[in-house]
Amino acid sequence: MEIKEFKNRLHKLTAQEIQELQMDVAMRIVEENCNLLTDLEQVLFDEIGDYGKHKIAVEQIKSIKSTVIEQNRALKAVVQSG
């Protein structure tokens, strides 16, 4: 679910509008908000997991890049001396 969809599910109520709600409507909105929070928590959990995986991959790629650069420096030194 995209961020836009979550924003669309959020009720945009002023403090005055909230005060004027009938009890059954307020209870329905509370239930909808609880469902929204549950969905947000799941997406957040998934995204944090993906972030961790990507961060590890980025660090591994950086390490390989550094190794390649150092190896090229050593190879260039051999080529230049030979």
MMTF fields as JSON, N, C-alpha, C and O atoms, coordinates in Angstrom:
{
  "mmtfVersion": "1.0.0",
  "mmtfProducer": "UNKNOWN",
  "numBonds": 327,
  "numAtoms": 328,
  "numGroups": 82,
  "numChains": 1,
  "numModels": 1,
  "chainsPerModel": [1],
  "groupsPerChain": [82],
  "chainIdList": ["A"],
  "bondAtomList": [4, 2, 8, 6, 12, 10, 16, 14, 20, 18, 24, 22, 28, 26, 32, 30, 36, 34, 40, 38, 44, 42, 48, 46, 52, 50, 56, 54, 60, 58, 64, 62, 68, 66, 72, 70, 76, 74, 80, 78, 84, 82, 88, 86, 92, 90, 96, 94, 100, 98, 104, 102, 108, 106, 112, 110, 116, 114, 120, 118, 124, 122, 128, 126, 132, 130, 136, 134, 140, 138, 144, 142, 148, 146, 152, 150, 156, 154, 160, 158, 164, 162, 168, 166, 172, 170, 176, 174, 180, 178, 184, 182, 188, 186, 192, 190, 196, 194, 200, 198, 204, 202, 208, 206, 212, 210, 216, 214, 220, 218, 224, 222, 228, 226, 232, 230, 236, 234, 240, 238, 244, 242, 248, 246, 252, 250, 256, 254, 260, 258, 264, 262, 268, 266, 272, 270, 276, 274, 280, 278, 284, 282, 288, 286, 292, 290, 296, 294, 300, 298, 304, 302, 308, 306, 312, 310, 316, 314, 320, 318, 324, 322],
  "bondOrderList": [1, 1, 1, 1, 1, 1, 1, 1, 1, 1, 1, 1, 1, 1, 1, 1, 1, 1, 1, 1, 1, 1, 1, 1, 1, 1, 1, 1, 1, 1, 1, 1, 1, 1, 1, 1, 1, 1, 1, 1, 1, 1, 1, 1, 1, 1, 1, 1, 1, 1, 1, 1, 1, 1, 1, 1, 1, 1, 1, 1, 1, 1, 1, 1, 1, 1, 1, 1, 1, 1, 1, 1, 1, 1, 1, 1, 1, 1, 1, 1, 1],
  "groupList": [{"groupName": "MET", "atomNameList": ["N", "CA", "C", "O"], "elementList": ["N", "C", "C", "O"], "formalChargeList": [0, 0, 0, 0], "bondAtomList": [1, 0, 2, 1, 3, 2], "bondOrderList": [1, 1, 2], "singleLetterCode": "M", "chemCompType": "L-PEPTIDE LINKING"}, {"groupName": "GLU", "atomNameList": ["N", "CA", "C", "O"], "elementList": ["N", "C", "C", "O"], "formalChargeList": [0, 0, 0, 0], "bondAtomList": [1, 0, 2, 1, 3, 2], "bondOrderList": [1, 1, 2], "singleLetterCode": "E", "chemCompType": "L-PEPTIDE LINKING"}, {"groupName": "ILE", "atomNameList": ["N", "CA", "C", "O"], "elementList": ["N", "C", "C", "O"], "formalChargeList": [0, 0, 0, 0], "bondAtomList": [1, 0, 2, 1, 3, 2], "bondOrderList": [1, 1, 2], "singleLetterCode": "I", "chemCompType": "L-PEPTIDE LINKING"}, {"groupName": "LYS", "atomNameList": ["N", "CA", "C", "O"], "elementList": ["N", "C", "C", "O"], "formalChargeList": [0, 0, 0, 0], "bondAtomList": [1, 0, 2, 1, 3, 2], "bondOrderList": [1, 1, 2], "singleLetterCode": "K", "chemCompType": "L-PEPTIDE LINKING"}, {"groupName": "PHE", "atomNameList": ["N", "CA", "C", "O"], "elementList": ["N", "C", "C", "O"], "formalChargeList": [0, 0, 0, 0], "bondAtomList": [1, 0, 2, 1, 3, 2], "bondOrderList": [1, 1, 2], "singleLetterCode": "F", "chemCompType": "L-PEPTIDE LINKING"}, {"groupName": "ASN", "atomNameList": ["N", "CA", "C", "O"], "elementList": ["N", "C", "C", "O"], "formalChargeList": [0, 0, 0, 0], "bondAtomList": [1, 0, 2, 1, 3, 2], "bondOrderList": [1, 1, 2], "singleLetterCode": "N", "chemCompType": "L-PEPTIDE LINKING"}, {"groupName": "ARG", "atomNameList": ["N", "CA", "C", "O"], "elementList": ["N", "C", "C", "O"], "formalChargeList": [0, 0, 0, 0], "bondAtomList": [1, 0, 2, 1, 3, 2], "bondOrderList": [1, 1, 2], "singleLetterCode": "R", "chemCompType": "L-PEPTIDE LINKING"}, {"groupName": "LEU", "atomNameList": ["N", "CA", "C", "O"], "elementList": ["N", "C", "C", "O"], "formalChargeList": [0, 0, 0, 0], "bondAtomList": [1, 0, 2, 1, 3, 2], "bondOrderList": [1, 1, 2], "singleLetterCode": "L", "chemCompType": "L-PEPTIDE LINKING"}, {"groupName": "HIS", "atomNameList": ["N", "CA", "C", "O"], "elementList": ["N", "C", "C", "O"], "formalChargeList": [0, 0, 0, 0], "bondAtomList": [1, 0, 2, 1, 3, 2], "bondOrderList": [1, 1, 2], "singleLetterCode": "H", "chemCompType": "L-PEPTIDE LINKING"}, {"groupName": "THR", "atomNameList": ["N", "CA", "C", "O"], "elementList": ["N", "C", "C", "O"], "formalChargeList": [0, 0, 0, 0], "bondAtomList": [1, 0, 2, 1, 3, 2], "bondOrderList": [1, 1, 2], "singleLetterCode": "T", "chemCompType": "L-PEPTIDE LINKING"}, {"groupName": "ALA", "atomNameList": ["N", "CA", "C", "O"], "elementList": ["N", "C", "C", "O"], "formalChargeList": [0, 0, 0, 0], "bondAtomList": [1, 0, 2, 1, 3, 2], "bondOrderList": [1, 1, 2], "singleLetterCode": "A", "chemCompType": "L-PEPTIDE LINKING"}, {"groupName": "GLN", "atomNameList": ["N", "CA", "C", "O"], "elementList": ["N", "C", "C", "O"], "formalChargeList": [0, 0, 0, 0], "bondAtomList": [1, 0, 2, 1, 3, 2], "bondOrderList": [1, 1, 2], "singleLetterCode": "Q", "chemCompType": "L-PEPTIDE LINKING"}, {"groupName": "ASP", "atomNameList": ["N", "CA", "C", "O"], "elementList": ["N", "C", "C", "O"], "formalChargeList": [0, 0, 0, 0], "bondAtomList": [1, 0, 2, 1, 3, 2], "bondOrderList": [1, 1, 2], "singleLetterCode": "D", "chemCompType": "L-PEPTIDE LINKING"}, {"groupName": "VAL", "atomNameList": ["N", "CA", "C", "O"], "elementList": ["N", "C", "C", "O"], "formalChargeList": [0, 0, 0, 0], "bondAtomList": [1, 0, 2, 1, 3, 2], "bondOrderList": [1, 1, 2], "singleLetterCode": "V", "chemCompType": "L-PEPTIDE LINKING"}, {"groupName": "CYS", "atomNameList": ["N", "CA", "C", "O"], "elementList": ["N", "C", "C", "O"], "formalChargeList": [0, 0, 0, 0], "bondAtomList": [1, 0, 2, 1, 3, 2], "bondOrderList": [1, 1, 2], "singleLetterCode": "C", "chemCompType": "L-PEPTIDE LINKING"}, {"groupName": "GLY", "atomNameList": ["N", "CA", "C", "O"], "elementList": ["N", "C", "C", "O"], "formalChargeList": [0, 0, 0, 0], "bondAtomList": [1, 0, 2, 1, 3, 2], "bondOrderList": [1, 1, 2], "singleLetterCode": "G", "chemCompType": "PEPTIDE LINKING"}, {"groupName": "TYR", "atomNameList": ["N", "CA", "C", "O"], "elementList": ["N", "C", "C", "O"], "formalChargeList": [0, 0, 0, 0], "bondAtomList": [1, 0, 2, 1, 3, 2], "bondOrderList": [1, 1, 2], "singleLetterCode": "Y", "chemCompType": "L-PEPTIDE LINKING"}, {"groupName": "SER", "atomNameList": ["N", "CA", "C", "O"], "elementList": ["N", "C", "C", "O"], "formalChargeList": [0, 0, 0, 0], "bondAtomList": [1, 0, 2, 1, 3, 2], "bondOrderList": [1, 1, 2], "singleLetterCode": "S", "chemCompType": "L-PEPTIDE LINKING"}],
  "groupTypeList": [0, 1, 2, 3, 1, 4, 3, 5, 6, 7, 8, 3, 7, 9, 10, 11, 1, 2, 11, 1, 7, 11, 0, 12, 13, 10, 0, 6, 2, 13, 1, 1, 5, 14, 5, 7, 7, 9, 12, 7, 1, 11, 13, 7, 4, 12, 1, 2, 15, 12, 16, 15, 3, 8, 3, 2, 10, 13, 1, 11, 2, 3, 17, 2, 3, 17, 9, 13, 2, 1, 11, 5, 6, 10, 7, 3, 10, 13, 13, 11, 17, 15],
  "groupIdList": [1, 2, 3, 4, 5, 6, 7, 8, 9, 10, 11, 12, 13, 14, 15, 16, 17, 18, 19, 20, 21, 22, 23, 24, 25, 26, 27, 28, 29, 30, 31, 32, 33, 34, 35, 36, 37, 38, 39, 40, 41, 42, 43, 44, 45, 46, 47, 48, 49, 50, 51, 52, 53, 54, 55, 56, 57, 58, 59, 60, 61, 62, 63, 64, 65, 66, 67, 68, 69, 70, 71, 72, 73, 74, 75, 76, 77, 78, 79, 80, 81, 82],
  "secStructList": [7, 7, 2, 2, 2, 2, 2, 2, 2, 1, 7, 7, 7, 7, 2, 2, 2, 2, 2, 2, 7, 7, 2, 2, 2, 2, 2, 2, 2, 2, 2, 2, 2, 2, 2, 2, 2, 2, 2, 2, 2, 2, 2, 2, 2, 2, 2, 2, 2, 2, 2, 2, 2, 2, 2, 2, 2, 2, 2, 2, 2, 2, 2, 2, 2, 2, 2, 2, 2, 2, 2, 2, 2, 2, 2, 2, 2, 2, 2, 2, 2, 7],
  "xCoordList": [0.855, 0.0, 0.895, 1.889, 0.536, 1.32, 0.954, -0.118, 1.865, 1.657, 0.359, -0.399, 0.117, -1.083, -2.352, -3.295, -2.37, -3.532, -3.74, -4.875, -2.639, -2.754, -3.306, -4.17, -2.8, -3.279, -4.761, -5.504, -5.186, -6.601, -7.494, -8.66, -6.966, -7.739, -7.847, -8.677, -7.017, -7.0, -8.124, -8.261, -8.924, -10.003, -9.397, -8.59, -9.785, -9.291, -10.365, -11.25, -10.264, -11.271, -10.632, -9.53, -11.335, -10.878, -11.295, -12.113, -10.735, -11.109, -12.605, -13.268, -13.121, -14.554, -15.405, -16.409, -15.003, -15.758, -15.762, -16.769, -14.639, -14.547, -15.506, -16.186, -15.557, -16.451, -17.923, -18.742, -18.254, -19.648, -20.086, -21.254, -19.176, -19.519, -20.475, -20.395, -21.363, -22.206, -21.363, -20.378, -21.755, -20.964, -20.719, -19.598, -21.74, -21.56, -20.6, -19.84, -20.627, -19.697, -18.283, -17.335, -18.141, -16.818, -16.24, -15.053, -17.083, -16.606, -16.197, -15.232, -16.922, -16.579, -15.232, -14.409, -15.017, -13.745, -12.592, -11.505, -12.818, -11.782, -11.421, -10.243, -12.417, -12.154, -11.378, -10.429, -11.774, -11.059, -9.619, -8.699, -9.427, -8.073, -7.225, -6.031, -7.836, -7.108, -6.669, -5.551, -7.549, -7.191, -6.077, -5.167, -6.16, -5.116, -3.781, -2.749, -3.796, -2.562, -1.974, -0.757, -2.808, -2.341, -1.662, -0.584, -2.293, -1.708, -0.401, 0.565, -0.375, 0.848, 1.987, 3.124, 1.686, 2.711, 3.291, 4.502, 2.44, 2.915, 3.814, 4.876, 3.389, 4.204, 5.513, 6.571, 5.447, 6.653, 7.617, 8.819, 7.108, 7.93, 8.599, 9.796, 7.835, 8.38, 9.439, 10.493, 9.152, 10.079, 11.38, 12.462, 11.273, 12.474, 13.331, 14.557, 12.686, 13.418, 14.112, 15.269, 13.393, 13.988, 15.142, 16.168, 14.978, 16.035, 17.302, 18.406, 17.128, 18.281, 18.981, 20.21, 18.206, 18.785, 19.543, 20.649, 18.935, 19.578, 20.84, 21.837, 20.788, 21.954, 23.118, 24.257, 22.841, 23.886, 24.448, 25.664, 23.567, 24.009, 24.889, 25.905, 24.504, 25.294, 26.678, 27.676, 26.75, 28.045, 28.916, 30.126, 28.307, 29.056, 29.576, 30.714, 28.748, 29.161, 30.299, 31.253, 30.208, 31.285, 32.594, 33.658, 32.505, 33.693, 34.322, 35.539, 33.479, 33.987, 34.611, 35.665, 33.969, 34.488, 35.876, 36.792, 36.024, 37.322, 38.379, 39.517, 38.014, 38.943, 39.387, 40.568, 38.435, 38.759, 39.689, 40.651, 39.409, 40.26, 41.675, 42.636, 41.822, 43.149, 43.865, 45.069, 43.117, 43.723, 44.204, 45.289, 43.416, 43.833, 45.084, 45.964, 45.166, 46.372, 47.598, 48.641, 47.465, 48.589, 48.947, 50.126, 47.94, 48.192, 48.846, 49.74, 48.42, 49.019, 50.486, 51.326, 50.787, 52.178, 53.035, 54.166, 52.486, 53.229, 53.441, 54.536, 52.391, 52.479, 53.499, 54.294, 53.462, 54.378, 55.83, 56.747, 56.039, 57.419, 57.981, 59.196, 57.097, 57.54, 57.734, 58.109],
  "yCoordList": [-1.184, 0.0, 1.239, 1.299, 2.205, 3.417, 4.43, 4.367, 5.347, 6.398, 7.156, 7.48, 7.429, 8.17, 7.452, 8.097, 6.129, 5.363, 5.487, 5.584, 5.482, 5.655, 7.036, 7.181, 8.048, 9.414, 9.526, 10.222, 8.837, 8.883, 8.21, 8.579, 7.245, 6.543, 7.351, 7.051, 8.36, 9.168, 10.194, 10.938, 10.23, 11.218, 12.575, 12.707, 13.558, 14.919, 15.695, 16.307, 15.651, 16.278, 17.36, 17.192, 18.45, 19.491, 19.108, 18.208, 19.786, 19.538, 19.791, 19.06, 20.805, 21.133, 20.009, 19.611, 19.499, 18.421, 17.161, 16.46, 16.894, 15.722, 15.878, 14.926, 17.072, 17.326, 17.149, 16.807, 17.378, 17.333, 15.954, 15.769, 15.003, 13.673, 12.937, 13.067, 12.177, 11.296, 10.11, 9.756, 9.503, 8.433, 7.275, 6.774, 6.85, 5.714, 6.041, 5.175, 7.274, 7.693, 7.754, 7.306, 8.304, 8.378, 6.98, 6.754, 6.042, 4.678, 4.01, 3.246, 4.293, 3.74, 4.285, 3.546, 5.576, 6.188, 5.636, 5.399, 5.431, 4.831, 3.449, 3.099, 2.67, 1.331, 1.416, 0.66, 2.328, 2.512, 2.945, 2.483, 3.837, 4.29, 3.152, 3.065, 2.288, 1.131, 0.204, -0.313, 0.002, -0.815, -0.152, -0.823, 1.158, 1.904, 1.762, 1.544, 1.882, 1.717, 0.33, 0.188, -0.689, -2.062, -2.194, -2.778, -1.652, -1.711, -0.933, -1.384, 0.238, 1.043, 0.312, 0.327, -0.319, -1.062, -2.184, -2.407, -2.894, -3.991, -3.473, -4.038, -2.403, -1.829, -1.296, -1.482, -0.648, -0.12, -1.249, -1.129, -2.332, -3.494, -4.046, -4.336, -4.192, -4.704, -3.771, -4.218, -2.476, -1.491, -1.429, -1.296, -1.524, -1.51, -2.738, -2.642, -3.887, -5.096, -4.945, -5.331, -4.378, -4.154, -3.158, -3.331, -2.125, -1.126, -1.794, -1.513, -2.68, -3.389, -4.244, -4.269, -4.943, -5.776, -4.92, -5.264, -3.802, -2.922, -2.286, -2.124, -1.933, -1.321, -2.308, -1.929, -3.564, -4.594, -4.762, -4.84, -4.818, -4.971, -3.798, -3.993, -2.588, -1.401, -1.489, -1.187, -1.892, -2.016, -3.08, -2.9, -4.177, -5.231, -4.733, -5.017, -4.002, -3.455, -2.457, -2.454, -1.615, -0.659, -1.396, -0.985, -2.474, -3.251, -3.859, -3.813, -4.427, -5.015, -3.933, -4.148, -2.777, -1.661, -1.257, -1.047, -1.151, -0.792, -1.832, -1.483, -3.1, -4.176, -4.082, -4.247, -3.816, -3.696, -2.511, -2.616, -1.4, -0.212, -0.513, -0.191, -1.119, -1.463, -2.458, -2.343, -3.433, -4.412, -3.734, -4.043, -2.82, -2.096, -1.267, -1.191, -0.651, 0.122, -0.782, -0.431, -1.942, -2.886, -3.386, -3.488, -3.694, -4.163, -3.084, -3.385, -1.843, -0.742, -0.562, -0.267, -0.742, -0.626, -1.703, -1.444, -2.912, -4.026, -3.702, -3.887, -3.221, -2.902, -1.798, -1.869, -0.775, 0.358, -0.015, 0.543, -0.946, -1.332, -2.363, -2.55, -3.037, -4.095, -3.621, -4.398],
  "zCoordList": [0.0, 0.0, 0.0, 0.724, -0.804, -0.921, 0.171, 0.773, 0.401, 1.402, 1.111, 2.025, -0.158, -0.559, -0.077, 0.381, -0.182, 0.253, 1.761, 2.228, 2.523, 3.975, 4.301, 5.165, 3.604, 3.845, 3.523, 4.214, 2.469, 2.089, 3.132, 3.28, 3.841, 4.876, 6.168, 7.027, 6.3, 7.516, 7.476, 6.505, 8.529, 8.61, 8.93, 9.85, 8.176, 8.404, 9.149, 8.551, 10.454, 11.313, 12.177, 12.699, 12.311, 13.225, 14.638, 14.83, 15.614, 17.006, 17.204, 17.94, 16.559, 16.667, 16.078, 16.669, 14.911, 14.273, 15.145, 15.239, 15.768, 16.648, 17.822, 18.204, 18.39, 19.522, 19.154, 20.008, 17.897, 17.464, 16.951, 16.609, 16.896, 16.376, 17.314, 18.536, 16.725, 17.515, 17.962, 17.313, 19.069, 19.664, 18.689, 18.604, 17.964, 17.055, 15.918, 15.484, 15.434, 14.374, 14.935, 14.29, 16.131, 16.763, 16.971, 16.735, 17.413, 17.637, 16.318, 16.285, 15.241, 13.933, 13.464, 12.925, 13.671, 13.258, 14.097, 13.57, 15.388, 16.237, 15.707, 15.638, 15.336, 14.795, 13.485, 13.275, 12.608, 11.342, 11.592, 10.917, 12.567, 12.899, 13.465, 13.18, 14.259, 14.79, 13.653, 13.66, 12.691, 11.529, 10.719, 10.23, 10.586, 9.882, 10.608, 9.972, 11.927, 12.703, 12.535, 12.416, 12.523, 12.322, 10.964, 10.857, 9.929, 8.585, 8.51, 7.894, 9.141, 9.164, 9.868, 9.396, 10.984, 11.72, 10.874, 10.89, 10.134, 9.292, 8.174, 7.911, 7.522, 6.446, 7.01, 6.409, 8.139, 8.775, 9.117, 8.88, 9.667, 9.995, 8.738, 8.748, 7.663, 6.407, 5.83, 5.376, 5.851, 5.289, 6.093, 5.521, 7.405, 8.243, 7.933, 7.866, 7.744, 7.378, 6.035, 5.876, 5.069, 3.748, 3.845, 3.187, 4.656, 4.838, 5.369, 4.903, 6.347, 6.907, 5.866, 5.801, 5.052, 3.997, 2.99, 2.574, 2.605, 1.628, 2.199, 1.495, 3.463, 4.094, 4.114, 3.84, 4.435, 4.431, 3.028, 2.851, 2.024, 0.636, 0.212, -0.455, 0.594, 0.247, 0.878, 0.222, 2.128, 2.793, 2.126, 1.993, 1.712, 1.022, -0.329, -0.704, -1.044, -2.341, -2.155, -2.933, -1.132, -0.846, -0.565, -1.026, 0.189, 0.525, -0.729, -0.911, -1.589, -2.836, -3.706, -4.304, -3.781, -4.566, -4.062, -4.856, -2.751, -2.174, -2.51, -2.825, -2.446, -2.781, -4.23, -4.536, -5.127, -6.552, -6.788, -7.548, -6.147, -6.298, -5.825, -6.524, -4.66, -4.135, -5.043, -5.276, -5.552, -6.453, -7.734, -8.226, -8.271, -9.475, -9.223, -10.08, -8.06, -7.727, -7.722, -8.273, -7.099, -7.043, -8.443, -8.783, -9.248, -10.611, -11.467, -12.258, -11.324, -12.064, -11.683, -12.534, -10.396, -9.942, -10.6, -11.011, -10.694, -11.344, -12.822, -13.353, -13.478, -14.909, -15.159, -16.096, -14.305, -14.497, -14.207, -14.809, -13.296, -12.964, -13.933, -14.008, -14.679, -15.57, -16.925, -17.803]
}
